[in-house]
Amino acid sequence: MTAVSLSERIVVVTGGANGIGRAVAEVAARDGARVVVVDIDVSAGQYRCDVADGEAVAEVFGRIVQAYGRIDVLVNNAGRNAYFDPVEMTEADWDEVFAVDLKAAWLCAKHALPSMLAQGRGSIVNVASLHSRLTAAGMFPYAAAKSGLVGLTRSLALEVAGRGVRVNAVSPGYTRTAIVQDYLDRSDDPSLERRILDVHPLGRIAEPAEIAEVVCFLASDAASFVTGAEWRVDGGLGARFA
Ligand SMILES: NC(=O)c1ccc[n+]([C@@H]2O[C@H](COP(=O)([O-])OP(=O)(O)OC[C@H]3O[C@@H](n4cnc5c(N)ncnc54)[C@H](O)[C@@H]3O)[C@@H](O)[C@H]2O)c1
């Protein structure tokens, strides 16, 4: 058996400046990786890039391969929530949500895969969401984009399975980051946070590191027989009927 190790792996994490992505960067570095953060927020340094912009992604991934020699792992983590009314929402709003939450994962894979395929080795982990299976009112059309991301995971996994590259998805439930804080702040119900905690079988929401551990496991050779899979990391919320 192989222990979880990312020793000397070049690991690119999109949205790695904050929240879950930042935790992925920290856990990957602990596991021996050379971590490359790609984000629109460069307060944490490294590469500035809007992952929804195809030209920018091509340019930045080209610079990364030049600087590091290759890409071994891609974590497509950058994402945003959506809170649209299906009637009021414009086509531009729709395109913006899907560009960040779905198209960006393909764009980054498109520009990371040539290096992985040339080595005959690589691993892509897409950060989807519990919303790929279940959802909540008021978050249109987030579930559609995240379900699409899980479909992309399956589809891409089969395309590259014979060439040494694995592709998986991790679907977090509620995780303590700015996205969840924003969700709570939008509500005028002061009991919302208590009610969220109450429906969790583990009695709490996740810390970003608890999602990151699963992402890094799937990224590593310890998960060598896992591909095309979606792993829920939701404290049991998605198992619950009552
Ligand atoms: N927090 C949760 O409860 C939760 C639950 C399920 C899924 N997720 C998913 O996890 C991922 C990370 O979420 P988080 O909670 O850490 O959010 P966050 O807002 O804390 O961090 C997101 C990061 O992505 C970056 N980013 C956003 N748009 C970008 C773009 N176009 N190009 C490059 N970088 C961009 C932001 O600057 C930020 O650093 C997202 O895909 C989100 O949908 C989060």
The ligand as a Gaussian input file, in Angstrom:
#p B3LYP/6-31G(d) Opt

LIG

0 1
 N      -17.611000      26.594000       1.807000
 C      -18.515000      25.683000       1.557000
 O      -19.392000      25.385000       2.400000
 C      -18.525000      24.942000       0.249000
 C      -19.409000      23.865000       0.142000
 C      -19.444000      23.148000      -1.056000
 C      -18.598000      23.505000      -2.088000
 N      -17.757000      24.570000      -1.955000
 C      -16.888000      24.873000      -3.094000
 O      -15.552000      24.904000      -2.641000
 C      -14.789000      25.779000      -3.456000
 C      -14.039000      26.753000      -2.576000
 O      -14.991000      27.498000      -1.837000
 P      -14.620000      28.307000      -0.508000
 O      -15.749000      28.097000       0.412000
 O      -13.245000      28.008000      -0.082000
 O      -14.724000      29.780000      -1.092000
 P      -13.880000      31.114000      -0.785000
 O      -14.691000      32.219000      -1.321000
 O      -13.416000      31.130000       0.627000
 O      -12.586000      30.907000      -1.711000
 C      -12.723000      30.849000      -3.106000
 C      -11.404000      31.261000      -3.733000
 O      -11.568000      31.184000      -5.163000
 C      -11.082000      32.388000      -5.735000
 N      -11.794000      32.622000      -6.992000
 C      -13.121000      32.899000      -7.151000
 N      -13.393000      33.097000      -8.448000
 C      -12.231000      32.944000      -9.118000
 C      -11.879000      33.036000     -10.484000
 N      -12.781000      33.338000     -11.426000
 N      -10.576000      32.810000     -10.838000
 C       -9.653000      32.510000      -9.893000
 N       -9.937000      32.432000      -8.582000
 C      -11.202000      32.631000      -8.199000
 C      -11.357000      33.461000      -4.692000
 O      -10.545000      34.619000      -4.882000
 C      -11.021000      32.705000      -3.406000
 O       -9.648000      32.793000      -3.093000
 C      -15.803000      26.443000      -4.410000
 O      -15.764000      25.773000      -5.659000
 C      -17.129000      26.227000      -3.727000
 O      -18.194000      26.194000      -4.637000
 C      -17.693000      25.296000      -0.808000

